[in-house]
Amino acid sequence: MCDKSNDYKNDEVKSIVLGLFALIGFIIIIYSIFMGVVGEPLASTADTVFVAAILDLLLWSEELLVGYF
């Protein structure tokens, strides 16, 4: 027997995960362009910001998915 609420919830989770992967890809593209444009002094700052953005995104996604269930 098919449960419509479970199907709907699974579709929402798939959409959230796909959006998170797209956002991570976008951040990586921006980081790559930035590293190619800036000089060496700003490279360490860019590394720090990149790591902070990825960690923040992972923590946010965990809260979103755990709170969803």
SVG drawing of the C-alpha trace seen along z (x, -y; Angstrom):
<svg xmlns="http://www.w3.org/2000/svg" viewBox="-2 -40 53 42">
<polyline fill="none" stroke="black" stroke-width="0.4" points="0.0,0.0 1.3,-3.4 1.5,-6.1 1.2,-9.5 2.6,-11.5 5.8,-9.4 6.2,-9.9 5.7,-13.6 8.2,-13.8 10.8,-11.8 10.3,-14.1 11.0,-17.1 14.1,-15.5 15.4,-14.8 14.8,-18.4 16.6,-19.7 19.6,-17.4 19.8,-18.3 19.7,-22.0 22.5,-21.5 24.7,-19.8 24.0,-22.6 24.9,-25.2 28.1,-23.4 29.0,-23.3 28.3,-27.0 30.5,-27.8 33.3,-25.7 33.1,-27.4 33.2,-30.9 36.2,-29.8 38.0,-28.5 37.4,-31.8 38.4,-33.8 41.6,-31.9 42.5,-32.4 42.0,-36.1 43.5,-37.2 47.1,-37.2 48.9,-35.2 48.1,-37.5 44.3,-37.0 44.6,-33.3 44.8,-32.3 41.8,-34.5 39.9,-32.8 40.8,-29.4 39.4,-30.3 36.2,-31.8 35.7,-28.7 36.1,-26.3 33.8,-28.3 31.2,-28.5 31.3,-24.7 31.1,-24.0 28.2,-26.4 26.4,-24.8 26.9,-21.3 25.7,-22.3 22.7,-24.2 21.7,-21.2 22.0,-18.8 19.7,-21.0 17.3,-21.3 17.1,-17.6 17.1,-16.5 14.4,-19.0 12.4,-17.9 11.9,-14.4"/>
</svg>
